[in-house]
Structures are given as structure tokens and as C-alpha cells.
Amino acid sequence: MNLKFLLPTFRNRYRFVQACLEKYALLAQGKPSVSKALNLGTGEGDYDRMLAAYCQQLVGCDVNEDDLNCARTVNADVPNVAYEKNDALNLIYPDGAFDLVVSCEVIEHVGEPRRMLAEIYRVLRPGGRLVMTFPSRGFPFTYDPVNYVWLRLRKPHQREYAIAQGAYAFGHTYLIDRREFLQWADEQGFEVVEQRGLSHYLVGLLEMYHTGLLQRLLKRNAYNSTDVQTPTLAIQPRSSRPPRLAALTDAILWLDRALFGWSRASVGVGVVLRKPHPPAPEFS
């Protein structure tokens, strides 16, 4: 059982990715229609059991060897997934190696988001898709009131964040603006298939500050970095399977969408991008 699935923000990201795979990578005659997929920033392997059901071969990569060891353990019974250490800014894979790339809550950590998108574009085949989530700079007031106010009062030359908690926990030193991300994607040549906000005012209120504190206390790689950090009470998931209580989390997500789905303020953002096919040659 993986208790992360009880956190609404995590559960919402997972469900977004799953819905995208059902929509864009449907099984063909009972077999996966995606030949080879990459989970870029696989972490502790939370998504990989689900991702592996939609592709013939899944590669999970990360810069943190401790996280990769955890992923290998919790998904040891998944036959079509392989793990390897790799850097999102310098991927070792050849051009056009993957039909699908999934990357959840990674681009805000790499320091050079444009370069990461360029690498993903390179390793995707023409027609391939990128499914990505990232934390939003336009988060709701209820999620992090201190940094919400600070971002609106600070002077241009001042640091982006006030405290490393709330929206700026989890090793975040910067958040992603939706419009800026679309500009980066356009610069690389991606087509935008869809973009949506993930988790609004209710979820923000329910996760205000305590999730970042819990991660700092309990998660081995609390800051999502290359180093192995071991807090006093460090734990790792023993499974990548959602617990039955995740149904209660799903009910919270439904209520959050019903009440606040109209708002552009969101804790996170989910996007689907496509690498277009090159134009057909013109014959005279």
C-alpha cells in the first residue's frame, strides 16, 4: 500500500496521467499501443505499475539512485519496466527513441526547464506525446497564504519565495507560470493538446503547509535532489498500489472540481504536448 495516494494533490496528478493514457494511448486489441515509453523523474516508482500497462516497454529514469532502488523493489513484479540513472538535461537516449514521455513534478527542479523540454522533444518520435505535471505559480490563496501575499508584495529584484514551505516545499525554488510554459513548449516546436489546472481551493486548504512538513520529516529524498537524505523518521513506500481508502480522496477531488473547477487558480497544472510530424516534401 502506498499512502501517497491519500494526498489529494498526488492522487489528482496520478488520475490526470491515467486519464491521458486512456485517452491517447488506448489498448489496441488488448495489447498496449505504445511501443516504448519513458518516465522521466520516476522517483520511487509510484506511477510505473500503471504506466507499464499502457506500453510494451517502460524505462524509468531518475538522478537519485536511492529512489531508483525503491522503485525497483516496489515494482519488482512488473516485467516490462527497467530502471536506470539519467539526467533530464542530458538524456543518453537517441533521437526519436520513445513514443511517450511522462514527467510528473520534475521540471521545477532541474534549473533549466527549456533545456529539459528540448531533450524531451529530441527523444520523442514524431507524433509522440509528452504528459507532464508541474506546480503552478498561480496557486490558490488557501494553499499557501504567506507566499501568496509575498509574491504580490515583493519587489522585482527580490527572491521569488518567502519561506520554503507550502507551495515552495518539496525542494521547489521556483514555480511554473502556465503562459510561460506554453511559450517554452512553442519554442521547442511542441503542439499543445491540452492543459488543465489540478487541485483548487478546497484541496489547497486541506494540504496547507502540513504536507511539506511531513515530507521533510518522513521522505528519504525530501528535497527531490541527487543526494540521499535520511530524515530521522524516514520511510519509503512498500508498494506502488493505491489503497482502498483512495476512494475517499477521489470524493474530495470531485467536490473540489464541483465547487472551484471554474477557477484558474490551481495547486498544479497538467499538460499534454505532441511532437508534430515533419512537413511532407513538396514535389514540383
C-alpha positions as CSV (number, residue, x, y, z in Angstrom):
1,M,0.0,0.0,0.0
2,N,1.2,3.5,-0.9
3,L,-0.1,6.2,1.4
4,K,0.8,9.0,-1.1
5,F,-2.5,8.1,-2.9
6,L,-4.4,9.5,0.1
7,L,-3.0,13.0,-0.6
8,P,-5.4,14.8,-2.9
9,T,-2.7,16.6,-4.9
10,F,-0.8,13.4,-5.6
11,R,-3.9,11.5,-6.3
12,N,-5.1,14.2,-8.7
13,R,-1.8,14.1,-10.7
14,Y,-1.9,10.3,-10.9
15,R,-5.5,10.3,-12.2
16,F,-4.7,13.0,-14.7
17,V,-1.9,10.9,-16.2
18,Q,-4.1,7.8,-16.1
19,A,-6.9,9.6,-17.9
20,C,-4.5,10.9,-20.6
21,L,-3.2,7.4,-21.2
22,E,-6.7,6.1,-21.5
23,K,-7.5,8.9,-24.0
24,Y,-4.3,9.0,-26.1
25,A,-2.7,5.6,-25.6
26,L,-5.7,3.2,-25.8
27,L,-5.0,-0.5,-25.8
28,A,-5.3,-2.0,-29.3
29,Q,-6.9,-5.4,-29.3
30,G,-5.9,-6.0,-25.7
31,K,-2.3,-5.0,-26.3
32,P,-0.5,-1.8,-25.5
33,S,-0.5,0.6,-28.4
34,V,2.7,2.4,-27.2
35,S,5.9,0.6,-28.0
36,K,8.3,2.3,-25.7
37,A,7.7,4.9,-23.0
38,L,9.9,6.9,-20.6
39,N,9.0,8.0,-17.1
40,L,11.4,10.9,-16.7
41,G,11.9,11.5,-13.0
42,T,10.4,8.3,-11.9
43,G,11.2,8.8,-8.2
44,E,10.1,5.9,-6.0
45,G,8.2,4.3,-8.9
46,D,4.7,5.4,-7.8
47,Y,3.3,5.7,-11.4
48,D,5.2,2.9,-13.1
49,R,2.8,0.0,-12.4
50,M,0.1,2.0,-14.1
51,L,2.2,3.3,-16.9
52,A,3.5,-0.2,-17.7
53,A,0.0,-1.4,-18.5
54,Y,-0.1,1.1,-21.5
55,C,3.2,0.3,-23.2
56,Q,5.2,-2.7,-24.3
57,Q,8.4,-1.4,-22.7
58,L,8.8,1.3,-20.0
59,V,12.0,2.9,-18.9
60,G,12.0,4.7,-15.5
61,C,14.9,7.1,-15.0
62,D,16.0,9.4,-12.2
63,V,19.1,11.2,-10.9
64,N,18.7,9.7,-7.4
65,E,20.0,6.2,-7.0
66,D,18.2,5.6,-3.7
67,D,14.8,6.5,-5.3
68,L,15.6,4.1,-8.1
69,N,16.4,1.3,-5.7
70,C,13.0,1.8,-4.0
71,A,11.2,1.8,-7.4
72,R,12.9,-1.5,-8.4
73,T,11.7,-3.0,-5.1
74,V,8.1,-1.9,-5.2
75,N,7.7,-2.8,-8.9
76,A,9.8,-6.0,-8.9
77,D,6.8,-8.0,-10.2
78,V,6.2,-5.6,-13.2
79,P,8.0,-7.4,-16.1
80,N,8.2,-4.7,-18.7
81,V,9.8,-1.9,-16.7
82,A,13.6,-1.1,-16.5
83,Y,15.3,1.5,-14.3
84,E,18.4,3.5,-14.9
85,K,20.1,6.6,-13.6
86,N,19.8,9.5,-16.0
87,D,19.9,13.3,-16.1
88,A,16.8,15.1,-17.5
89,L,19.1,17.8,-19.0
90,N,21.5,15.3,-20.7
91,L,19.5,12.2,-21.7
92,I,21.5,9.4,-23.1
93,Y,18.8,8.1,-25.4
94,P,19.0,8.5,-29.2
95,D,16.7,10.8,-31.1
96,G,13.1,9.5,-31.5
97,A,13.6,6.7,-29.0
98,F,10.2,7.0,-27.3
99,D,6.5,7.1,-28.3
100,L,5.5,8.5,-25.0
101,V,7.3,10.5,-22.2
102,V,5.7,11.1,-18.8
103,S,7.2,13.5,-16.3
104,C,5.5,14.5,-13.1
105,E,6.7,17.3,-10.8
106,V,10.2,17.3,-12.3
107,I,10.7,20.4,-14.5
108,E,10.6,22.7,-11.4
109,H,13.7,21.0,-10.0
110,V,16.1,20.9,-13.0
111,G,17.1,24.6,-13.1
112,E,17.0,24.8,-16.9
113,P,13.3,24.0,-17.9
114,R,13.8,25.0,-21.5
115,R,16.7,22.6,-21.9
116,M,14.7,19.7,-20.3
117,L,11.9,20.3,-22.8
118,A,14.4,20.4,-25.6
119,E,15.8,17.0,-24.5
120,I,12.3,15.5,-24.3
121,Y,11.4,16.8,-27.8
122,R,14.6,15.2,-29.1
123,V,13.9,11.7,-27.7
124,L,10.3,11.7,-28.8
125,R,9.4,10.2,-32.1
126,P,7.3,12.4,-34.5
127,G,3.7,12.1,-33.4
128,G,4.8,11.1,-29.9
129,R,3.3,12.7,-26.8
130,L,4.5,14.2,-23.6
131,V,2.3,14.1,-20.5
132,M,3.6,16.4,-17.7
133,T,2.5,17.9,-14.4
134,F,4.1,20.8,-12.5
135,P,3.4,23.1,-9.6
136,S,1.6,26.3,-10.6
137,R,2.8,29.8,-9.7
138,G,-0.9,30.7,-9.8
139,F,-1.8,28.6,-6.7
140,P,-4.9,29.4,-4.7
141,F,-4.6,31.6,-1.6
142,T,-5.8,28.7,0.7
143,Y,-2.8,26.6,-0.2
144,D,-0.1,29.0,0.9
145,P,-1.3,32.4,2.2
146,V,2.1,33.6,3.3
147,N,3.9,33.1,-0.1
148,Y,0.7,34.1,-1.9
149,V,0.9,37.6,-0.3
150,W,4.7,37.7,-0.6
151,L,4.6,37.1,-4.3
152,R,2.3,40.1,-4.7
153,L,4.2,42.5,-2.4
154,R,7.8,41.7,-3.3
155,K,10.0,44.0,-5.5
156,P,11.2,42.6,-8.8
157,H,14.8,42.1,-7.6
158,Q,13.8,40.1,-4.6
159,R,13.7,36.3,-4.4
160,E,10.6,34.6,-5.7
161,Y,9.6,33.0,-2.4
162,A,9.5,33.9,1.3
163,I,9.5,30.5,3.1
164,A,10.4,27.1,1.9
165,Q,7.0,25.6,2.8
166,G,3.6,25.5,1.3
167,A,3.9,25.9,-2.5
168,Y,7.7,26.2,-2.1
169,A,8.2,23.0,-0.1
170,F,9.4,19.8,-1.8
171,G,12.7,21.4,-2.9
172,H,10.9,24.0,-5.1
173,T,12.9,27.1,-5.6
174,Y,10.7,28.3,-8.5
175,L,7.2,27.5,-9.7
176,I,5.9,27.4,-13.3
177,D,3.7,30.0,-14.9
178,R,1.2,28.5,-17.3
179,R,1.7,31.1,-20.0
180,E,5.5,30.9,-19.7
181,F,5.4,27.2,-20.0
182,L,3.4,27.4,-23.2
183,Q,6.0,29.8,-24.6
184,W,8.7,27.3,-23.8
185,A,6.8,24.5,-25.4
186,D,6.2,26.6,-28.5
187,E,9.9,27.5,-28.7
188,Q,10.8,23.8,-28.9
189,G,8.1,23.1,-31.6
190,F,5.6,21.2,-29.5
191,E,1.9,21.3,-30.2
192,V,-0.4,21.8,-27.1
193,V,-3.0,19.1,-27.0
194,E,-4.5,20.1,-23.6
195,Q,-3.7,21.9,-20.4
196,R,-5.7,22.0,-17.2
197,G,-5.5,23.1,-13.6
198,L,-5.1,20.3,-11.0
199,S,-6.5,20.9,-7.5
200,H,-8.1,24.1,-6.4
201,Y,-9.2,26.0,-3.2
202,L,-10.6,23.0,-1.2
203,V,-7.6,20.7,-1.8
204,G,-5.3,23.7,-1.2
205,L,-6.9,24.3,2.2
206,L,-6.7,20.6,3.1
207,E,-2.9,20.5,2.3
208,M,-1.9,23.9,3.6
209,Y,1.7,23.5,4.9
210,H,1.5,20.1,6.6
211,T,2.3,18.0,3.5
212,G,5.6,19.8,3.1
213,L,6.4,19.4,6.7
214,L,5.6,15.7,6.6
215,Q,7.7,15.2,3.5
216,R,10.7,16.9,5.3
217,L,10.2,14.6,8.3
218,L,9.4,11.3,6.6
219,K,10.6,11.1,2.9
220,R,14.2,9.9,2.4
221,N,14.7,12.2,-0.6
222,A,12.7,15.0,0.9
223,Y,14.0,17.7,-1.4
224,N,13.9,15.7,-4.6
225,S,17.6,16.1,-5.3
226,T,20.6,14.0,-6.4
227,D,21.7,13.5,-2.8
228,V,20.4,10.7,-0.5
229,Q,19.0,12.4,2.6
230,T,17.7,10.4,5.5
231,P,15.5,12.3,8.0
232,T,15.1,10.8,11.5
233,L,11.8,9.1,10.7
234,A,12.5,8.3,7.0
235,I,10.1,5.9,5.3
236,Q,9.7,4.6,1.8
237,P,6.6,3.0,0.2
238,R,6.4,-0.8,0.2
239,S,4.1,-0.9,-2.8
240,S,3.0,1.1,-5.8
241,R,-0.6,0.0,-5.4
242,P,-3.3,2.6,-4.3
243,P,-5.0,1.8,-1.0
244,R,-8.8,1.3,-0.9
245,L,-9.1,4.5,1.1
246,A,-8.1,6.4,-2.0
247,A,-11.8,6.3,-2.9
248,L,-12.3,9.0,-0.1
249,T,-9.6,11.1,-1.7
250,D,-11.4,10.8,-5.0
251,A,-14.6,12.1,-3.4
252,I,-12.6,15.2,-2.1
253,L,-11.3,15.8,-5.6
254,W,-14.8,15.6,-7.1
255,L,-16.0,18.1,-4.6
256,D,-13.1,20.4,-5.3
257,R,-13.8,20.3,-9.0
258,A,-17.5,20.8,-8.5
259,L,-17.0,23.9,-6.3
260,F,-13.9,25.5,-7.8
261,G,-13.3,23.9,-11.2
262,W,-14.1,27.3,-12.8
263,S,-11.1,28.9,-11.3
264,R,-7.7,29.3,-13.0
265,A,-6.0,29.2,-9.6
266,S,-4.6,25.7,-9.1
267,V,-2.0,23.9,-7.0
268,G,-0.7,22.2,-10.1
269,V,-1.1,22.0,-13.8
270,G,-1.3,19.0,-16.2
271,V,-0.4,19.3,-19.8
272,V,-0.2,17.1,-22.9
273,L,2.1,18.1,-25.7
274,R,2.7,16.5,-29.1
275,K,5.8,16.4,-31.3
276,P,4.4,17.1,-34.8
277,H,5.4,15.1,-37.8
278,P,7.8,17.0,-40.2
279,P,6.0,18.5,-43.2
280,A,5.8,16.4,-46.3
281,P,8.2,17.3,-49.0
282,E,6.8,19.3,-51.9
283,F,7.2,17.9,-55.4
284,S,7.2,20.2,-58.4
